[in-house]
Amino acid sequence: MLGLTWAVAYGAIELSWPGSLSGGSGPAGPTSCELIYFSYVTMMTIGYGDIVPTSPLSRLLVVFEGFAGMTLTSVVLAVLVAKTLRAADEGRRGPGGAGAS
């Protein structure tokens, strides 16, 4: 849902200031599908460069989305590591939960 939200923001900027994003297949700028694609590529910090932010506001949003993507990746990874460590610790303690003496 986060990527879709950013795609809507890019669409709003492109409607308000045409030409804020260059590239895409449409003569009037990127289509809705291309904005979703651009959003997820940006959030994953891949950045193919086929759609490029050209206005200061669209560039600012791209930076914020990149930070949001890195933060989301970090949080998901931290939760997965914590769950794995907790499961490994419970496995060592055994079913009763008491530590080995």
Jmol script that loads the backbone (N, CA, C; Angstrom):
load data "model"
ATOM      1  N   MET A   1       0.815  -1.201   0.000  1.00  0.00           N
ATOM      2  CA  MET A   1       0.000   0.000   0.000  1.00  0.00           C
ATOM      3  C   MET A   1       0.859   1.267   0.000  1.00  0.00           C
ATOM      4  N   LEU A   2       2.026   1.150   0.583  1.00  0.00           N
ATOM      5  CA  LEU A   2       2.903   2.315   0.637  1.00  0.00           C
ATOM      6  C   LEU A   2       3.313   2.764  -0.763  1.00  0.00           C
ATOM      7  N   GLY A   3       3.626   1.808  -1.621  1.00  0.00           N
ATOM      8  CA  GLY A   3       4.004   2.137  -2.995  1.00  0.00           C
ATOM      9  C   GLY A   3       2.869   2.772  -3.779  1.00  0.00           C
ATOM     10  N   LEU A   4       1.650   2.299  -3.539  1.00  0.00           N
ATOM     11  CA  LEU A   4       0.491   2.889  -4.220  1.00  0.00           C
ATOM     12  C   LEU A   4       0.260   4.325  -3.762  1.00  0.00           C
ATOM     13  N   THR A   5       0.486   4.576  -2.478  1.00  0.00           N
ATOM     14  CA  THR A   5       0.318   5.931  -1.958  1.00  0.00           C
ATOM     15  C   THR A   5       1.302   6.888  -2.630  1.00  0.00           C
ATOM     16  N   TRP A   6       2.549   6.450  -2.765  1.00  0.00           N
ATOM     17  CA  TRP A   6       3.542   7.288  -3.437  1.00  0.00           C
ATOM     18  C   TRP A   6       3.175   7.474  -4.908  1.00  0.00           C
ATOM     19  N   ALA A   7       2.653   6.441  -5.545  1.00  0.00           N
ATOM     20  CA  ALA A   7       2.253   6.554  -6.954  1.00  0.00           C
ATOM     21  C   ALA A   7       1.157   7.600  -7.129  1.00  0.00           C
ATOM     22  N   VAL A   8       0.211   7.636  -6.201  1.00  0.00           N
ATOM     23  CA  VAL A   8      -0.850   8.653  -6.247  1.00  0.00           C
ATOM     24  C   VAL A   8      -0.255  10.046  -6.074  1.00  0.00           C
ATOM     25  N   ALA A   9       0.732  10.162  -5.170  1.00  0.00           N
ATOM     26  CA  ALA A   9       1.384  11.463  -4.971  1.00  0.00           C
ATOM     27  C   ALA A   9       2.100  11.917  -6.244  1.00  0.00           C
ATOM     28  N   TYR A  10       2.791  10.990  -6.910  1.00  0.00           N
ATOM     29  CA  TYR A  10       3.458  11.332  -8.175  1.00  0.00           C
ATOM     30  C   TYR A  10       2.437  11.730  -9.236  1.00  0.00           C
ATOM     31  N   GLY A  11       1.308  11.027  -9.264  1.00  0.00           N
ATOM     32  CA  GLY A  11       0.256  11.368 -10.217  1.00  0.00           C
ATOM     33  C   GLY A  11      -0.307  12.754  -9.969  1.00  0.00           C
ATOM     34  N   ALA A  12      -0.486  13.098  -8.692  1.00  0.00           N
ATOM     35  CA  ALA A  12      -1.003  14.428  -8.349  1.00  0.00           C
ATOM     36  C   ALA A  12      -0.017  15.514  -8.758  1.00  0.00           C
ATOM     37  N   ILE A  13       1.260  15.260  -8.546  1.00  0.00           N
ATOM     38  CA  ILE A  13       2.273  16.245  -8.946  1.00  0.00           C
ATOM     39  C   ILE A  13       2.292  16.394 -10.466  1.00  0.00           C
ATOM     40  N   GLU A  14       2.218  15.265 -11.157  1.00  0.00           N
ATOM     41  CA  GLU A  14       2.253  15.305 -12.624  1.00  0.00           C
ATOM     42  C   GLU A  14       1.017  16.024 -13.184  1.00  0.00           C
ATOM     43  N   LEU A  15      -0.139  15.855 -12.533  1.00  0.00           N
ATOM     44  CA  LEU A  15      -1.343  16.579 -12.979  1.00  0.00           C
ATOM     45  C   LEU A  15      -1.236  18.066 -12.696  1.00  0.00           C
ATOM     46  N   SER A  16      -0.672  18.422 -11.539  1.00  0.00           N
ATOM     47  CA  SER A  16      -0.567  19.827 -11.163  1.00  0.00           C
ATOM     48  C   SER A  16       0.525  20.550 -11.948  1.00  0.00           C
ATOM     49  N   TRP A  17       1.650  19.858 -12.141  1.00  0.00           N
ATOM     50  CA  TRP A  17       2.792  20.436 -12.857  1.00  0.00           C
ATOM     51  C   TRP A  17       3.236  19.454 -13.930  1.00  0.00           C
ATOM     52  N   PRO A  18       2.599  19.487 -15.097  1.00  0.00           N
ATOM     53  CA  PRO A  18       2.978  18.545 -16.166  1.00  0.00           C
ATOM     54  C   PRO A  18       4.465  18.643 -16.491  1.00  0.00           C
ATOM     55  N   GLY A  19       5.056  17.496 -16.717  1.00  0.00           N
ATOM     56  CA  GLY A  19       6.474  17.452 -17.020  1.00  0.00           C
ATOM     57  C   GLY A  19       7.352  17.241 -15.790  1.00  0.00           C
ATOM     58  N   SER A  20       6.728  17.058 -14.627  1.00  0.00           N
ATOM     59  CA  SER A  20       7.504  16.826 -13.405  1.00  0.00           C
ATOM     60  C   SER A  20       8.223  15.484 -13.437  1.00  0.00           C
ATOM     61  N   LEU A  21       7.690  14.563 -14.207  1.00  0.00           N
ATOM     62  CA  LEU A  21       8.321  13.256 -14.400  1.00  0.00           C
ATOM     63  C   LEU A  21       8.479  13.042 -15.893  1.00  0.00           C
ATOM     64  N   SER A  22       9.692  12.825 -16.343  1.00  0.00           N
ATOM     65  CA  SER A  22       9.890  12.589 -17.774  1.00  0.00           C
ATOM     66  C   SER A  22      10.106  11.105 -18.016  1.00  0.00           C
ATOM     67  N   GLY A  23       9.710  10.668 -19.174  1.00  0.00           N
ATOM     68  CA  GLY A  23       9.811   9.259 -19.532  1.00  0.00           C
ATOM     69  C   GLY A  23       8.439   8.627 -19.556  1.00  0.00           C
ATOM     70  N   GLY A  24       8.391   7.336 -19.750  1.00  0.00           N
ATOM     71  CA  GLY A  24       7.119   6.648 -19.852  1.00  0.00           C
ATOM     72  C   GLY A  24       6.662   6.584 -21.294  1.00  0.00           C
ATOM     73  N   SER A  25       5.594   5.861 -21.511  1.00  0.00           N
ATOM     74  CA  SER A  25       5.138   5.641 -22.876  1.00  0.00           C
ATOM     75  C   SER A  25       4.101   6.648 -23.349  1.00  0.00           C
ATOM     76  N   GLY A  26       3.464   7.352 -22.419  1.00  0.00           N
ATOM     77  CA  GLY A  26       2.421   8.293 -22.811  1.00  0.00           C
ATOM     78  C   GLY A  26       3.001   9.620 -23.266  1.00  0.00           C
ATOM     79  N   PRO A  27       2.357  10.265 -24.236  1.00  0.00           N
ATOM     80  CA  PRO A  27       2.842  11.566 -24.701  1.00  0.00           C
ATOM     81  C   PRO A  27       2.680  12.651 -23.637  1.00  0.00           C
ATOM     82  N   ALA A  28       1.750  12.447 -22.721  1.00  0.00           N
ATOM     83  CA  ALA A  28       1.518  13.437 -21.672  1.00  0.00           C
ATOM     84  C   ALA A  28       2.196  13.048 -20.368  1.00  0.00           C
ATOM     85  N   GLY A  29       3.214  12.195 -20.438  1.00  0.00           N
ATOM     86  CA  GLY A  29       3.897  11.761 -19.224  1.00  0.00           C
ATOM     87  C   GLY A  29       3.554  10.315 -18.892  1.00  0.00           C
ATOM     88  N   PRO A  30       4.068   9.834 -17.779  1.00  0.00           N
ATOM     89  CA  PRO A  30       3.840   8.431 -17.405  1.00  0.00           C
ATOM     90  C   PRO A  30       2.370   8.128 -17.148  1.00  0.00           C
ATOM     91  N   THR A  31       1.959   6.922 -17.518  1.00  0.00           N
ATOM     92  CA  THR A  31       0.589   6.465 -17.255  1.00  0.00           C
ATOM     93  C   THR A  31       0.477   6.017 -15.801  1.00  0.00           C
ATOM     94  N   SER A  32      -0.735   5.686 -15.378  1.00  0.00           N
ATOM     95  CA  SER A  32      -0.951   5.238 -13.998  1.00  0.00           C
ATOM     96  C   SER A  32      -0.140   3.985 -13.676  1.00  0.00           C
ATOM     97  N   CYS A  33      -0.129   3.040 -14.591  1.00  0.00           N
ATOM     98  CA  CYS A  33       0.651   1.813 -14.383  1.00  0.00           C
ATOM     99  C   CYS A  33       2.141   2.122 -14.284  1.00  0.00           C
ATOM    100  N   GLU A  34       2.603   3.046 -15.095  1.00  0.00           N
ATOM    101  CA  GLU A  34       4.015   3.425 -15.047  1.00  0.00           C
ATOM    102  C   GLU A  34       4.367   4.158 -13.756  1.00  0.00           C
ATOM    103  N   LEU A  35       3.410   4.925 -13.221  1.00  0.00           N
ATOM    104  CA  LEU A  35       3.651   5.596 -11.942  1.00  0.00           C
ATOM    105  C   LEU A  35       3.758   4.581 -10.806  1.00  0.00           C
ATOM    106  N   ILE A  36       2.942   3.536 -10.845  1.00  0.00           N
ATOM    107  CA  ILE A  36       3.034   2.479  -9.837  1.00  0.00           C
ATOM    108  C   ILE A  36       4.378   1.768  -9.963  1.00  0.00           C
ATOM    109  N   TYR A  37       4.751   1.439 -11.182  1.00  0.00           N
ATOM    110  CA  TYR A  37       6.052   0.814 -11.438  1.00  0.00           C
ATOM    111  C   TYR A  37       7.181   1.706 -10.926  1.00  0.00           C
ATOM    112  N   PHE A  38       7.148   2.987 -11.263  1.00  0.00           N
ATOM    113  CA  PHE A  38       8.179   3.929 -10.839  1.00  0.00           C
ATOM    114  C   PHE A  38       8.245   4.000  -9.318  1.00  0.00           C
ATOM    115  N   SER A  39       7.086   4.009  -8.684  1.00  0.00           N
ATOM    116  CA  SER A  39       7.041   4.094  -7.232  1.00  0.00           C
ATOM    117  C   SER A  39       7.722   2.896  -6.577  1.00  0.00           C
ATOM    118  N   TYR A  40       7.403   1.702  -7.022  1.00  0.00           N
ATOM    119  CA  TYR A  40       7.994   0.508  -6.412  1.00  0.00           C
ATOM    120  C   TYR A  40       9.484   0.376  -6.747  1.00  0.00           C
ATOM    121  N   VAL A  41       9.886   0.753  -7.942  1.00  0.00           N
ATOM    122  CA  VAL A  41      11.311   0.728  -8.291  1.00  0.00           C
ATOM    123  C   VAL A  41      12.067   1.725  -7.416  1.00  0.00           C
ATOM    124  N   THR A  42      11.468   2.871  -7.160  1.00  0.00           N
ATOM    125  CA  THR A  42      12.093   3.878  -6.304  1.00  0.00           C
ATOM    126  C   THR A  42      12.129   3.412  -4.857  1.00  0.00           C
ATOM    127  N   MET A  43      11.038   2.825  -4.377  1.00  0.00           N
ATOM    128  CA  MET A  43      10.980   2.388  -2.982  1.00  0.00           C
ATOM    129  C   MET A  43      11.993   1.279  -2.711  1.00  0.00           C
ATOM    130  N   MET A  44      12.254   0.445  -3.707  1.00  0.00           N
ATOM    131  CA  MET A  44      13.256  -0.613  -3.546  1.00  0.00           C
ATOM    132  C   MET A  44      14.659  -0.096  -3.816  1.00  0.00           C
ATOM    133  N   THR A  45      14.781   1.180  -4.102  1.00  0.00           N
ATOM    134  CA  THR A  45      16.035   1.881  -4.411  1.00  0.00           C
ATOM    135  C   THR A  45      16.792   1.235  -5.572  1.00  0.00           C
ATOM    136  N   ILE A  46      16.053   0.769  -6.570  1.00  0.00           N
ATOM    137  CA  ILE A  46      16.671   0.202  -7.768  1.00  0.00           C
ATOM    138  C   ILE A  46      17.045   1.326  -8.728  1.00  0.00           C
ATOM    139  N   GLY A  47      16.074   2.150  -9.095  1.00  0.00           N
ATOM    140  CA  GLY A  47      16.334   3.306  -9.937  1.00  0.00           C
ATOM    141  C   GLY A  47      16.850   2.990 -11.322  1.00  0.00           C
ATOM    142  N   TYR A  48      16.007   2.423 -12.172  1.00  0.00           N
ATOM    143  CA  TYR A  48      16.416   2.094 -13.539  1.00  0.00           C
ATOM    144  C   TYR A  48      16.688   3.331 -14.372  1.00  0.00           C
ATOM    145  N   GLY A  49      15.990   4.427 -14.120  1.00  0.00           N
ATOM    146  CA  GLY A  49      16.227   5.654 -14.869  1.00  0.00           C
ATOM    147  C   GLY A  49      15.361   5.829 -16.095  1.00  0.00           C
ATOM    148  N   ASP A  50      14.403   4.930 -16.322  1.00  0.00           N
ATOM    149  CA  ASP A  50      13.536   5.098 -17.487  1.00  0.00           C
ATOM    150  C   ASP A  50      12.483   6.174 -17.262  1.00  0.00           C
ATOM    151  N   ILE A  51      12.133   6.425 -16.015  1.00  0.00           N
ATOM    152  CA  ILE A  51      11.275   7.553 -15.645  1.00  0.00           C
ATOM    153  C   ILE A  51      12.094   8.387 -14.669  1.00  0.00           C
ATOM    154  N   VAL A  52      12.190   9.689 -14.935  1.00  0.00           N
ATOM    155  CA  VAL A  52      13.096  10.538 -14.169  1.00  0.00           C
ATOM    156  C   VAL A  52      12.338  11.736 -13.608  1.00  0.00           C
ATOM    157  N   PRO A  53      12.501  12.021 -12.308  1.00  0.00           N
ATOM    158  CA  PRO A  53      11.893  13.231 -11.754  1.00  0.00           C
ATOM    159  C   PRO A  53      12.657  14.457 -12.248  1.00  0.00           C
ATOM    160  N   THR A  54      11.935  15.455 -12.712  1.00  0.00           N
ATOM    161  CA  THR A  54      12.599  16.634 -13.268  1.00  0.00           C
ATOM    162  C   THR A  54      12.330  17.899 -12.462  1.00  0.00           C
ATOM    163  N   SER A  55      11.240  17.951 -11.723  1.00  0.00           N
ATOM    164  CA  SER A  55      10.951  19.152 -10.931  1.00  0.00           C
ATOM    165  C   SER A  55      11.510  18.978  -9.518  1.00  0.00           C
ATOM    166  N   PRO A  56      11.790  20.080  -8.837  1.00  0.00           N
ATOM    167  CA  PRO A  56      12.314  19.985  -7.469  1.00  0.00           C
ATOM    168  C   PRO A  56      11.387  19.215  -6.518  1.00  0.00           C
ATOM    169  N   LEU A  57      10.074  19.401  -6.663  1.00  0.00           N
ATOM    170  CA  LEU A  57       9.145  18.705  -5.778  1.00  0.00           C
ATOM    171  C   LEU A  57       9.136  17.201  -6.040  1.00  0.00           C
ATOM    172  N   SER A  58       9.144  16.804  -7.293  1.00  0.00           N
ATOM    173  CA  SER A  58       9.154  15.367  -7.581  1.00  0.00           C
ATOM    174  C   SER A  58      10.474  14.735  -7.153  1.00  0.00           C
ATOM    175  N   ARG A  59      11.569  15.452  -7.271  1.00  0.00           N
ATOM    176  CA  ARG A  59      12.858  14.938  -6.803  1.00  0.00           C
ATOM    177  C   ARG A  59      12.868  14.782  -5.288  1.00  0.00           C
ATOM    178  N   LEU A  60      12.256  15.732  -4.597  1.00  0.00           N
ATOM    179  CA  LEU A  60      12.168  15.651  -3.138  1.00  0.00           C
ATOM    180  C   LEU A  60      11.344  14.433  -2.715  1.00  0.00           C
ATOM    181  N   LEU A  61      10.229  14.205  -3.396  1.00  0.00           N
ATOM    182  CA  LEU A  61       9.402  13.041  -3.071  1.00  0.00           C
ATOM    183  C   LEU A  61      10.144  11.737  -3.322  1.00  0.00           C
ATOM    184  N   VAL A  62      10.932  11.687  -4.377  1.00  0.00           N
ATOM    185  CA  VAL A  62      11.709  10.486  -4.684  1.00  0.00           C
ATOM    186  C   VAL A  62      12.697  10.192  -3.555  1.00  0.00           C
ATOM    187  N   VAL A  63      13.331  11.226  -3.040  1.00  0.00           N
ATOM    188  CA  VAL A  63      14.266  11.036  -1.932  1.00  0.00           C
ATOM    189  C   VAL A  63      13.535  10.503  -0.706  1.00  0.00           C
ATOM    190  N   PHE A  64      12.392  11.087  -0.377  1.00  0.00           N
ATOM    191  CA  PHE A  64      11.622  10.623   0.782  1.00  0.00           C
ATOM    192  C   PHE A  64      11.145   9.185   0.593  1.00  0.00           C
ATOM    193  N   GLU A  65      10.735   8.849  -0.620  1.00  0.00           N
ATOM    194  CA  GLU A  65      10.291   7.473  -0.852  1.00  0.00           C
ATOM    195  C   GLU A  65      11.460   6.500  -0.727  1.00  0.00           C
ATOM    196  N   GLY A  66      12.626   6.879  -1.189  1.00  0.00           N
ATOM    197  CA  GLY A  66      13.805   6.029  -1.020  1.00  0.00           C
ATOM    198  C   GLY A  66      14.117   5.793   0.445  1.00  0.00           C
ATOM    199  N   PHE A  67      14.050   6.848   1.263  1.00  0.00           N
ATOM    200  CA  PHE A  67      14.268   6.692   2.700  1.00  0.00           C
ATOM    201  C   PHE A  67      13.194   5.809   3.329  1.00  0.00           C
ATOM    202  N   ALA A  68      11.950   5.985   2.901  1.00  0.00           N
ATOM    203  CA  ALA A  68      10.855   5.154   3.432  1.00  0.00           C
ATOM    204  C   ALA A  68      11.077   3.688   3.062  1.00  0.00           C
ATOM    205  N   GLY A  69      11.541   3.445   1.847  1.00  0.00           N
ATOM    206  CA  GLY A  69      11.810   2.071   1.423  1.00  0.00           C
ATOM    207  C   GLY A  69      12.932   1.436   2.214  1.00  0.00           C
ATOM    208  N   MET A  70      14.005   2.189   2.470  1.00  0.00           N
ATOM    209  CA  MET A  70      15.115   1.659   3.274  1.00  0.00           C
ATOM    210  C   MET A  70      14.665   1.399   4.709  1.00  0.00           C
ATOM    211  N   THR A  71      13.851   2.298   5.250  1.00  0.00           N
ATOM    212  CA  THR A  71      13.345   2.118   6.610  1.00  0.00           C
ATOM    213  C   THR A  71      12.447   0.893   6.691  1.00  0.00           C
ATOM    214  N   LEU A  72      11.566   0.739   5.734  1.00  0.00           N
ATOM    215  CA  LEU A  72      10.678  -0.426   5.720  1.00  0.00           C
ATOM    216  C   LEU A  72      11.473  -1.721   5.627  1.00  0.00           C
ATOM    217  N   THR A  73      12.473  -1.751   4.767  1.00  0.00           N
ATOM    218  CA  THR A  73      13.315  -2.934   4.635  1.00  0.00           C
ATOM    219  C   THR A  73      14.040  -3.230   5.947  1.00  0.00           C
ATOM    220  N   SER A  74      14.549  -2.207   6.603  1.00  0.00           N
ATOM    221  CA  SER A  74      15.257  -2.395   7.868  1.00  0.00           C
ATOM    222  C   SER A  74      14.341  -2.930   8.961  1.00  0.00           C
ATOM    223  N   VAL A  75      13.137  -2.392   9.037  1.00  0.00           N
ATOM    224  CA  VAL A  75      12.191  -2.839  10.068  1.00  0.00           C
ATOM    225  C   VAL A  75      11.779  -4.284   9.821  1.00  0.00           C
ATOM    226  N   VAL A  76      11.448  -4.620   8.587  1.00  0.00           N
ATOM    227  CA  VAL A  76      11.048  -5.998   8.273  1.00  0.00           C
ATOM    228  C   VAL A  76      12.183  -6.966   8.580  1.00  0.00           C
ATOM    229  N   LEU A  77      13.395  -6.614   8.201  1.00  0.00           N
ATOM    230  CA  LEU A  77      14.549  -7.471   8.467  1.00  0.00           C
ATOM    231  C   LEU A  77      14.788  -7.621   9.968  1.00  0.00           C
ATOM    232  N   ALA A  78      14.667  -6.547  10.728  1.00  0.00           N
ATOM    233  CA  ALA A  78      14.855  -6.613  12.178  1.00  0.00           C
ATOM    234  C   ALA A  78      13.810  -7.509  12.838  1.00  0.00           C
ATOM    235  N   VAL A  79      12.572  -7.419  12.402  1.00  0.00           N
ATOM    236  CA  VAL A  79      11.513  -8.266  12.963  1.00  0.00           C
ATOM    237  C   VAL A  79      11.782  -9.737  12.641  1.00  0.00           C
ATOM    238  N   LEU A  80      12.182 -10.022  11.419  1.00  0.00           N
ATOM    239  CA  LEU A  80      12.470 -11.410  11.040  1.00  0.00           C
ATOM    240  C   LEU A  80      13.651 -11.974  11.834  1.00  0.00           C
ATOM    241  N   VAL A  81      14.688 -11.193  12.025  1.00  0.00           N
ATOM    242  CA  VAL A  81      15.841 -11.654  12.793  1.00  0.00           C
ATOM    243  C   VAL A  81      15.443 -11.879  14.248  1.00  0.00           C
ATOM    244  N   ALA A  82      14.670 -10.964  14.823  1.00  0.00           N
ATOM    245  CA  ALA A  82      14.234 -11.115  16.216  1.00  0.00           C
ATOM    246  C   ALA A  82      13.392 -12.377  16.395  1.00  0.00           C
ATOM    247  N   LYS A  83      12.478 -12.644  15.470  1.00  0.00           N
ATOM    248  CA  LYS A  83      11.659 -13.857  15.566  1.00  0.00           C
ATOM    249  C   LYS A  83      12.500 -15.110  15.436  1.00  0.00           C
ATOM    250  N   THR A  84      13.481 -15.089  14.542  1.00  0.00           N
ATOM    251  CA  THR A  84      14.359 -16.250  14.358  1.00  0.00           C
ATOM    252  C   THR A  84      15.183 -16.502  15.615  1.00  0.00           C
ATOM    253  N   LEU A  85      15.732 -15.448  16.197  1.00  0.00           N
ATOM    254  CA  LEU A  85      16.519 -15.595  17.414  1.00  0.00           C
ATOM    255  C   LEU A  85      15.655 -16.067  18.581  1.00  0.00           C
ATOM    256  N   ARG A  86      14.445 -15.558  18.685  1.00  0.00           N
ATOM    257  CA  ARG A  86      13.537 -15.978  19.745  1.00  0.00           C
ATOM    258  C   ARG A  86      13.177 -17.453  19.593  1.00  0.00           C
ATOM    259  N   ALA A  87      12.913 -17.890  18.369  1.00  0.00           N
ATOM    260  CA  ALA A  87      12.581 -19.300  18.138  1.00  0.00           C
ATOM    261  C   ALA A  87      13.776 -20.199  18.444  1.00  0.00           C
ATOM    262  N   ALA A  88      14.977 -19.763  18.089  1.00  0.00           N
ATOM    263  CA  ALA A  88      16.171 -20.548  18.390  1.00  0.00           C
ATOM    264  C   ALA A  88      16.405 -20.627  19.889  1.00  0.00           C
ATOM    265  N   ASP A  89      16.158 -19.532  20.602  1.00  0.00           N
ATOM    266  CA  ASP A  89      16.335 -19.512  22.053  1.00  0.00           C
ATOM    267  C   ASP A  89      15.322 -20.423  22.738  1.00  0.00           C
ATOM    268  N   GLU A  90      14.078 -20.415  22.280  1.00  0.00           N
ATOM    269  CA  GLU A  90      13.060 -21.297  22.852  1.00  0.00           C
ATOM    270  C   GLU A  90      13.374 -22.752  22.560  1.00  0.00           C
ATOM    271  N   GLY A  91      13.979 -23.017  21.417  1.00  0.00           N
ATOM    272  CA  GLY A  91      14.371 -24.378  21.071  1.00  0.00           C
ATOM    273  C   GLY A  91      15.461 -24.908  21.986  1.00  0.00           C
ATOM    274  N   ARG A  92      16.379 -24.039  22.418  1.00  0.00           N
ATOM    275  CA  ARG A  92      17.443 -24.455  23.338  1.00  0.00           C
ATOM    276  C   ARG A  92      16.917 -24.691  24.736  1.00  0.00           C
ATOM    277  N   ARG A  93      15.927 -23.909  25.154  1.00  0.00           N
ATOM    278  CA  ARG A  93      15.392 -24.024  26.514  1.00  0.00           C
ATOM    279  C   ARG A  93      14.514 -25.243  26.684  1.00  0.00           C
ATOM    280  N   GLY A  94      13.935 -25.705  25.597  1.00  0.00           N
ATOM    281  CA  GLY A  94      13.056 -26.867  25.687  1.00  0.00           C
ATOM    282  C   GLY A  94      11.620 -26.472  25.930  1.00  0.00           C
ATOM    283  N   PRO A  95      10.735 -27.465  26.000  1.00  0.00           N
ATOM    284  CA  PRO A  95       9.294 -27.163  26.117  1.00  0.00           C
ATOM    285  C   PRO A  95       8.924 -26.530  27.438  1.00  0.00           C
ATOM    286  N   GLY A  96       9.684 -26.771  28.507  1.00  0.00           N
ATOM    287  CA  GLY A  96       9.315 -26.204  29.815  1.00  0.00           C
ATOM    288  C   GLY A  96       9.739 -24.771  29.979  1.00  0.00           C
ATOM    289  N   GLY A  97      10.656 -24.316  29.149  1.00  0.00           N
ATOM    290  CA  GLY A  97      11.106 -22.929  29.221  1.00  0.00           C
ATOM    291  C   GLY A  97      12.218 -22.718  30.213  1.00  0.00           C
ATOM    292  N   ALA A  98      12.574 -23.738  30.991  1.00  0.00           N
ATOM    293  CA  ALA A  98      13.636 -23.591  31.977  1.00  0.00           C
ATOM    294  C   ALA A  98      14.991 -23.722  31.287  1.00  0.00           C
ATOM    295  N   GLY A  99      15.925 -22.910  31.706  1.00  0.00           N
ATOM    296  CA  GLY A  99      17.262 -22.996  31.114  1.00  0.00           C
ATOM    297  C   GLY A  99      17.991 -24.250  31.574  1.00  0.00           C
ATOM    298  N   ALA A 100      18.927 -24.706  30.785  1.00  0.00           N
ATOM    299  CA  ALA A 100      19.678 -25.902  31.133  1.00  0.00           C
ATOM    300  C   ALA A 100      20.692 -25.562  32.217  1.00  0.00           C
ATOM    301  N   SER A 101      20.828 -26.439  33.188  1.00  0.00           N
ATOM    302  CA  SER A 101      21.767 -26.201  34.292  1.00  0.00           C
ATOM    303  C   SER A 101      22.984 -27.042  34.149  1.00  0.00           C
TER     304      SER A 101
END
end "model"
wireframe off; spacefill off
backbone 0.3
color backbone group
